[in-house]
Amino acid sequence: MEMVILAKKVKNIDGEYVDLEVIRYFMNNDVEYLIYSLNEIDESGYTKLYASKIIGSKACIITENDEWNLIKEIIKEIVRCNRDGSELNIIDLDESNLDDIILQDTRVFKLQGNLVNLLSENKKVVEPTIEEMLEEPVEEILEENYEELYKLELEKNKELEKQLNEYKSIIDKIKEIVE
């Protein structure tokens, strides 16, 4: 597997930013999981990957063996479906939600480069519903932005008035010439 540009910066527990490649960010049974790479490839060509479950704003280690076995089965299923061209039955999440996540602890595993590629393909991010997008009532959003919007409109109006006065001046000059 060739080295890729690491596209995401996420804070670790020490407050330092870590460059990583999100391989998969998905939900299963109302729990969010993150699989990522730091682009570490061993001498045998295996890529070191990290798996965490997201709890609040932290990426935490998957401690329960049953849960880890389930995640391994999901990984196998994603690879199998992508290899065979089958439909994936997984809920991928928007990676921009990881901007405020803190990497705390992870489960480490290795995969061959071609399997990492298969694991990261065909991400189908589910768009949030209108209800989810409107977690805050519309009135609160409008109140928060009202003052800023008002100032912007005032600036636009001043610019339009300036343009209008310039046009009036041009019209007056044209009238003088015509008379």
N, C-alpha and C positions, 0 to 999 in steps of 0.2 A: 504494500500500500504506500502510495506516495504521501509525502508530508503535505498537509493542508494548512491554509491560513486559519489561525484560531480566531473565530469571529465574535466571541462573547467575552466580556469582562465581568467577573463576578467576585464579590468580596469573600475572603475567607474569614475564619474566626479571629484572626489577628488584625483584621481591618485592611489587609493588603489585597490588591486586585490580582486576580488570577485569570490568565487568558485560557479559554477552553473552547472546545468545539462541542456543541450540543448534538449528541447522536440521536437522542429521543427524549422528549418531554411529554409524558402522557398521564392519563388518569385511568385507574382501575379501582372499582368498588369505592368510589368517592375519595380515593387517596391519590395524590399527585406523586409521580416518580420522575426522576431525572437520571439519564444515562449520558455521561460525557467523557471526553477524551482530552488529555493534555498533550496529545501527539507523541506519546512515548511508545516506541517500537523496540521490542527486544531483538536479540541476535537471531532468533528463529523466525522473525517476521510477524510475530503476534503483537497486536495493539493492546496496551493496557487501558482498560476502561474502568469507570467509576459509576456506581449506582447508589442513589440516595432516595429516600422518601422525603417529601417536603412536608414539614410540620410548621405551620405558621409561616415565619419568614426564614426558616432554617432548613438546609439540606442535611438530613440526619441519616445515620447508618441504619440499614435494615437489619434488626437484631434477631427477629423471630425466624427460625429455620423454615417454618411453613410459608411465611411471607416471601422469604428469599427463593424458596423452591418455586413458588407461584411466579415470581418475577423471571426466573430462569425459563420457565415454561412459556411465558409471554414473549421473551426474547426469541426463543426457538420458533414460536408461531409466527412472529413478524418476519424473521429470516426466511422461513419456509414459504410463507405467502408471497413475499417479494420475489423469491427465487422462482416460484411456480406461476407467478402472475395472478394469484388468487386475490380475492377481496379481503382487505384487512378489517378485522373487527376490533378496532382500538380507537380510543378517543385521544387524539393528539392535542396538545395545548399550545397556546401562543407563547413563543419563547421570550417575548418582551416582558412577560410576567416574571421572568427570572431576574430582572434588573435589581430588585431589592432583596434578593435571596442571599443568605450568608452560608457559605460552605462550612459545615461543621465537621461531619464525619461521613465516610462512605464505605461501601463494600467494593472491593477491588476484584476484577476478573479480567481474563484475556480472551481475545478472539482473533482469528485470522483476519487479515486485512479485507479480503473479499466479503467476509461475513459482516464486518463492521459496515461496509458499504451497503450491504443488503439491509442491515438493521436501521440505517439512517434514511433509507429511501421511502418514497411515497407517504410523506407526512401529510395528513389531511387534517388541518387545524379546524376545529369546529368553531364557527363564528358565534359569538355570544348572542343570545336573544335580546330583543328590545327590553324585556323585563330585567335581564341581567345588566344591560348597559345602564338602565335607569335605577340603579340601586339607591341613589339619592333622588328625592323628589325633584321634579323639574323646577319648582319654585326656588329651591335652595340653589340650584345651579345658576338660575337667572339672577338671583340676589347677589351671589358671589361675583358674577361677571358684569353686573349692571354698571357699576361705576367705571370700570375699564372700557366697556363698550361705549358708554356715554362720552368719555373723553375722546375716544377715537372718532366718534361721529362729530363732535365739536371741531376737531382738527380738520376733518373732511369738509365740513361746512365752511370753515374759514378759507380753505383752499379754493372751494367753489366760488365763494364771494369774491376772492381776489381775481379769479379768472373772469367772473361776470363783469367786474369793474374794468378789467382790461378790454373786454369785448365792447362795453359801453363806450369807452374812450375811443376805440377804433371806429365805432359807428358814428360817434360825434365828429371825428376827423373826416370821415367819408361824407357826412352831411355838409360840412364846411366846404369841401371840395366841390360837391354837386351844386351848391348854391351860388 
